[in-house]
Amino acid sequence: MKKINVMVLFGGKSGEHEVSLMSAASILRAINKEKYNIIPVGITKDGTWKKCNTTINEIESGEWEGITNKLLGDDGIDSQVSLIPKDSSGRSIVLGDSIENVDVVFPALHGPYGEDGTIQGLLEIMNIPYVGAGVLASALAMDKAIAKTIFKAENIPQADFEVIYRKKYKQNPIGEIEAIEARINYPVFVKPANLGSSVGISKAKNREQLIAAMEIAAQYDRKIVIEESINAREIECSVLGNDDPIASLPAEIIPSHEFYDYQDKYFDGTTQFIIPADLPEEMIAEVRKLAVRVYKLIDCNGLARVDFFVEKDTNKILINEINTMPGFTKISMYPKMWEATGISYEELINRLIDLAIERFNERN
């Protein structure tokens, strides 16, 4: 049987560059080499695309970046990727000094320029199937402010929130802080609207901390989301599929830090995970049902992780956010929930590639 040519795309210019390298390394280790011909392509932090003929460990560590003798050929120029279709099918791409057929792209990219619809739009123009959500769903889910507005319009319960633009805040910081305090009680979470993996997120318990949190979030985005803190359990649920998606058993996250932050997610590893979450059967069913509803609401495809809060006092389920390209290391929550539900990591990769090709064929 002819192998399927899969370009695994990683790195990128976002603040989640390192997370992407970890996801890609896990995919490259687990993907079925007998079924797929793997074409690893990295995007450096300055936006250069390079085909990587290097070890998976060097991809994971970032050693591949800027070291031309570790890339394709002896000449660093030969490793650079030109995204130009070379025939009417739109599937052939110039990779260095050769032309290769790419059957499907697995964009293991997180955050802006990878999870926000931009790379998806490029691949649509290139007429190449790709894993994950399309342009619209990717863009909607990436922008927490827009996603929350849609959830509100659809009467999906969520925490109270405010959206402030960086320019407006810089013009009158005290006035904006006072407006926030008039609407939402401390403590609050402050987030860049267009990042994931808890990058740039802070918890503020008073005005001094809120000002500091605003400065941190403003480094990452022109739009900042301020959200009330909920006394709640953190529940996540994985969704898989195109027009008929299915939801995994949910998981509960018990952070070792004050909240599940970037350091704890990817480095400390001291957070506890309970899979499946210790919830009544009817609540598990409701979480899975709501996860699919949110997934279909933004017209998602392929995969997404939907995050919830369950209020400790009332057991009310609140939507937190949806991530269309969640962390994809073997120990990330998305694959771990599917493993608990009965789908292995390797099989999950197979299904996602099949879903990408299925969607492409249906649209064409």
C-alpha positions, 0 to 999 in steps of 0.5 A: 500500500502506498504511504501517505505523505504527512507534513508535520508542521511545528514551531511558529512565531507565537509565544507557544513555540516551545509547546509546539516543539513538544507536541510535534516530537510526541507525534513524530515518535508515535506516528505509524512509519509503515503507513505514513511518510513523514516530512518534518517542517519547522518554523523558526521564531523569526518565521523561516520555514525549514525541512528538518532532517534531524533527530526528534530530540533536537526538534523537541529541544529547539536545537534544530533552529539556526543550525544549518548543518543539522538540516537538509543538506550541507547548505542551509539554503537547501533546507528552506521551504517554499510553499508554492504549488507545482501542479494543478492538484495543488499538492506538490510543494518545493522543499529545498531543491526538490519537489515533494507531494504532500498528501496532508499537513498535521499542523502541530502549531499552537497560538497565533499564526498556527491555531488562529486560522492563518495557517489554515487559510494558507493551506486552503489556498494551497489546496492541501488537506490539514488536520484540525479546525478550519479557518472560521472555527480556528479564528473564533476559538483563538479569540477568547473575547469573540468566543465568549461573546458567542457563548453569551449570545447562545445562553451558554453559562460562563463566568462574567467577563470584560474586554479591554483594548490595550491602547484604550487602557494605556490612555487611561489606566486608572479609569479602566481599572476602576471600570473593571472594579465596578463590574467584577469583584476580586479575584479576577483572571487577566488573559491575552485574548489570543493565546493559549497554554496559559501564556500571559495569564495572571490572577489578581486579588487587588488593584496592585496585582490587577495593574501588574497583570494588565501589563503582562497580558498587554505584552502578548495582545492588543485585546485583554480579557478580564474574567471573574474567578469562580470557586470551581473544579476545573473539568476538561473534555476532548472532542473528535470528529467532523460533522458527527463529533464524539466526546471523551470521558472528561478529566478533572485538573487539580492544580498544584499552583494557584491555577493551572499555569504555563509552568505547571502545564509543561515543566513542573508536572505536579498538577494532579489529573483525575480521568475520568473526573469524579462526577455523577454519571448524569453530570459526565453526560452533561459535560460531554453533551455541552462539549459537543454543542460548543464544538458544533457551535463554532463549526469545528472539525478534527479535534478540540479540547473544551474546558469547563468550570463546575461550581463547587457550591451549586454544581453548575457547569460553566464553559471556560474556553475551547482550544482547537489545537490543544497540547498534543504531547503523549501526556497532554490532556487531550490524548490522555482523555481519549486513552481513558475512553479507549482510543490510543495515542497512535490511533488518535493520530490515524483518526485525525489524518483520516478526518482531515482527508475526509473533510477535504474530499467532501469539500472538493 
